Amino acid sequence: MYPLTPWIGACLAAPAIATALTLTAVESLRLADPEAPLFGGPPPATLAQSIIEGFGVEQTVQFIRRGQDPNEPVPVGDAEYTGGGTVHVSPLMLAVAAGDGSAMRMLLSFGARLDLPQNRYAECLARESRNPEILAIIAEHRGSAPPPDCGNRNPDAPTPLAAWAGRSDADNATHRR
């Protein structure tokens, strides 16, 4: 009966010892390389990168808190969103293209406005992407303003974001002809 006591004690202590060793190894790795993929990698360098790569509102809001204007266009050169070139778009348009409703809500709560020229075609982009969550957010914030004329898509653009980015009323008049 007593000869089993050391074995029982060892069996009870083994998980605690293994956990302590594992935590020590993980924390040593964190000290050696804090930006390793195990720890989430490096933080986003730009607001556009944060939205495109889905870093989430917690990371994206840091750019707004540091003074980034949520209505100020940002350069986007991601091939998936621009077809390889660089396009300047508002963070709100980028969030629509990325299908990131949380980023949209955050940008709108920090002053992004759908009625500004750089955001005017956000609803058109959302319609093209057929994302009901994004369309609902836009409808909620559009209020009683009339929807934009979405028949003015740039037919030569390689991606939906590029098709609606930087559109102005003068561009639309040209493309209607």
C-alpha positions in Angstrom: 0.0 0.0 0.0 2.7 2.5 0.9 5.0 1.6 -2.0 2.5 3.2 -4.4 2.6 6.6 -2.7 5.7 7.8 -4.6 4.2 6.8 -7.9 0.9 8.5 -7.2 2.8 11.7 -6.2 4.9 11.6 -9.4 1.8 11.1 -11.5 0.1 14.1 -9.8 3.2 16.3 -10.1 4.1 15.4 -13.8 1.5 17.7 -15.5 2.5 20.6 -13.3 6.2 20.2 -14.1 5.4 19.7 -17.8 3.3 22.9 -17.9 6.0 24.9 -16.1 8.7 23.7 -18.6 6.4 24.5 -21.6 5.6 28.0 -20.3 9.3 28.7 -19.6 10.1 27.6 -23.2 7.3 29.7 -24.7 8.3 32.8 -22.7 12.0 32.3 -23.6 11.0 32.3 -27.3 8.9 35.4 -26.8 12.0 37.2 -25.3 14.1 36.0 -28.2 11.6 36.8 -31.0 8.6 38.8 -29.9 7.3 39.1 -33.5 7.3 35.4 -34.2 4.2 34.0 -35.9 3.4 32.1 -32.7 2.7 35.5 -31.0 0.7 37.1 -33.9 3.6 38.4 -35.9 4.5 42.1 -36.3 1.7 44.7 -35.8 0.3 46.3 -39.0 2.4 49.2 -40.3 -0.5 51.1 -41.9 -4.2 51.5 -41.5 -4.7 49.9 -44.9 -2.6 46.9 -43.9 -4.6 46.5 -40.7 -7.9 46.5 -42.6 -6.7 44.3 -45.5 -5.1 41.7 -43.4 -7.9 41.5 -40.9 -6.0 42.6 -37.8 -9.3 43.5 -36.2 -10.7 46.6 -34.6 -8.3 46.5 -31.7 -5.3 47.1 -34.0 -7.1 49.3 -36.6 -8.4 51.8 -34.0 -4.9 52.5 -32.9 -4.2 54.3 -36.2 -7.3 56.5 -35.7 -6.4 57.2 -32.1 -2.9 58.3 -33.2 -4.5 60.9 -35.5 -5.3 59.1 -38.8 -8.4 60.8 -40.3 -11.0 58.1 -41.1 -12.0 60.0 -44.2 -8.5 60.6 -45.6 -7.7 58.4 -48.5 -4.8 55.9 -48.0 -2.7 54.2 -50.6 -3.6 50.5 -51.3 -1.3 48.4 -53.4 -2.6 44.9 -52.6 -3.1 42.9 -55.8 -6.3 41.3 -54.5 -7.9 44.7 -54.0 -6.4 46.8 -56.7 -5.2 44.4 -59.4 -1.6 45.2 -58.8 -1.5 49.0 -59.0 -1.8 51.5 -56.2 -5.1 53.2 -55.6 -5.9 55.8 -53.0 -9.1 55.0 -51.2 -10.8 56.0 -48.0 -10.5 53.5 -45.1 -14.2 53.1 -45.2 -14.1 52.0 -48.9 -11.3 49.6 -48.0 -13.3 48.1 -45.1 -16.3 47.7 -47.5 -14.0 45.9 -50.0 -12.6 43.7 -47.3 -16.1 42.9 -46.0 -15.1 44.0 -42.5 -18.3 45.2 -40.8 -16.5 45.8 -37.5 -13.9 48.1 -39.1 -16.7 49.9 -40.9 -18.6 50.5 -37.6 -15.5 51.7 -35.9 -14.6 54.1 -38.7 -18.2 55.4 -38.8 -18.1 55.9 -35.0 -14.8 57.9 -35.3 -16.3 60.2 -37.9 -16.1 58.5 -41.3 -19.0 60.0 -43.4 -20.8 58.3 -46.3 -21.7 61.6 -47.8 -18.1 62.6 -48.6 -16.9 62.2 -52.2 -14.3 59.6 -51.2 -17.0 57.5 -49.6 -19.9 58.2 -51.9 -19.7 54.9 -53.8 -19.3 52.7 -50.7 -22.8 51.4 -51.2 -22.2 50.6 -54.9 -19.1 48.6 -53.9 -21.1 46.8 -51.2 -23.8 46.0 -53.7 -21.3 44.5 -56.0 -19.8 42.4 -53.3 -23.3 41.3 -52.2 -22.5 41.4 -48.5 -25.7 41.8 -46.6 -24.0 42.9 -43.3 -22.1 45.7 -45.1 -25.2 46.8 -46.9 -27.2 46.9 -43.6 -24.5 49.0 -42.0 -24.5 51.5 -44.9 -28.3 51.6 -44.9 -28.3 52.3 -41.2 -25.8 55.2 -41.6 -27.1 56.6 -44.9 -30.3 57.7 -43.2 -32.7 59.5 -45.6 -30.1 60.4 -48.2 -30.8 58.9 -51.6 -28.7 56.0 -52.7 -25.9 56.7 -55.2 -26.3 56.0 -58.9 -24.4 52.7 -59.2 -24.6 52.5 -63.0 -21.3 54.4 -63.2 -18.7 51.7 -62.5 -15.4 52.1 -64.2 -15.6 49.2 -66.7 -11.8 49.1 -67.2 -10.9 48.5 -63.5 -9.4 45.1 -62.6 -11.2 44.8 -59.2 -14.4 46.1 -57.6 -12.5 48.4 -55.3 -10.5 49.9 -58.2 -13.8 50.3 -60.1 -15.4 52.5 -57.5 -12.3 54.2 -55.9 -11.7 57.8 -56.7 -14.9 58.1 -58.7 -16.2 61.7 -59.0 -19.2 63.1 -60.6 -17.1 64.3 -63.6 -15.9 60.7 -64.1 -19.4 59.4 -63.9 -20.6 61.9 -66.5 -17.9 60.7 -68.9 -18.7 57.0 -68.3 -22.4 57.5 -68.9 -21.9 58.7 -72.5 
